[in-house]
Amino acid sequence: MANFLFSNTDTVKLAEKYGTPLYVVSEDIIVERCNEIKRDFTERHKNTMAVYASKAFLTKEMARIIKREGLGMDVVSGGELYTAIKVDFPMEKIVFHGNNKTLNEIEMAVKHNVGRIVVDNFYELDLLGKVAKKYKKKANILFRITPGVDSHTHKYIRTGQIDSKFGIPLNENIIHKAILKAMELEYVELKGFHFHIGSQLQENETHVKAIKIIASLMNEVKNDIGFITKELNTGGGYGIHYNGNEHRKPLRYFTDAIMEELEKECEKYNLERPKVIIEPGRWIVGEAGITLYTIGSIKNIPGIRTYVGIDGGMPDNPRPSLYNAKYEALVANKMDEEPKNIVTVAGKCCESGDILIWDLKVPYIESGDILAVLSTGAYNYSMASNYNRIPRPAVVMVSNGKDRLIVKRETYDDIIKNEI
Ligand SMILES: *Cc1c(COP(=O)(O)O)cnc(C)c1O
């Protein structure tokens, strides 16, 4: 018998100790990614910064790890900001995004002096101007720009095209108006621009195209209205391995291309290269997580399909039903047995669409086996719900053979605790 080891930890023992479904997150892998970012980006290029896009996976412990590793963090809601505040995350390293920040969220960001607020639209600029004035606090901002490039990824995670709910469209009149308006606001300082063009990108060409477009914008606003771009936040989106021939590329595949293109364009327009910020989320944490399930019912429809039921599904991993995302998985307690049967892994919700994996190759499978689904570190725990009143799983952090609970499993009482 051979069990699946993850970060030198026996996953079958973890399932016994903590129960299933269980999120397991490897601190070793997260630290490895942070080290690659420091070595190959922030230390390699001066005047740069890396922030972790916390919406991929955020708990207090994750925020502590990012803080310890010296990265900044991007947040998109009051709840994410609150989590950062609770672990004394350095507020000057927080970048606050969102296409419809509420008044409460803007006040929270201003009061806590978050490093950068990425302003998405005129409504927000207006609100922020008033709030910053009320508290007499300087708000440093970037404008989110929609560069009008189309990335080759699923429609719902594409964000850079013109027809998008995010950002200020790349239209000379609109952008000039926004910049002039920001320059008038006493307590607001516009530092530059931000774009984020999509997620799970396998190629760097979309980033390169966006850089070309933004550099041209930087040149134009300098010439037309004398605005000097001091910062450029280039978003995240670097892809990872989930399935088949998708691969996580080394960070430099993306960041070298971004820096080379930007330096070339700045030289062409005779601009000083702005400070460059990157915001990977999935690339840092996606492959650092797995989910363990116990197999229960097995339904064989002769000549058609075998459905294997697990004790979780779309509440803990909505991505297959949301984006048709594909995952790899293995039977954690049968690592020495040859995969020879094709099964379909079904979640336990009352939805025909709650299928985690179609056509997975597995060894002879029995009820009670432990299934490990790989690359679930990003956008799983953070997107989890209580659909069908299923409690959210616990989260265990593993590091070099040691495990520690970082989020307790929800109870039924947790589910009804706010109900009157
Ligand atoms: C989601 C998001 C990111 C991170 O995306 P990944 O694909 O996880 O790297 C970065 N910046 C912004 C503004 C985002 O919305």
The ligand as a Gaussian input file, in Angstrom:
#p B3LYP/6-31G(d) Opt

LIG

0 1
 C       -8.096000      38.357000      -9.902000
 C       -7.155000      39.474000     -10.027000
 C       -5.781000      39.245000      -9.995000
 C       -5.171000      37.866000      -9.882000
 O       -5.528000      37.018000     -10.898000
 P       -4.826000      35.577000     -11.005000
 O       -5.333000      35.035000     -12.267000
 O       -5.243000      34.790000      -9.819000
 O       -3.347000      35.819000     -11.027000
 C       -4.946000      40.327000     -10.050000
 N       -5.438000      41.584000     -10.165000
 C       -6.756000      41.832000     -10.205000
 C       -7.233000      43.213000     -10.305000
 C       -7.650000      40.796000     -10.154000
 O       -8.960000      41.055000     -10.212000

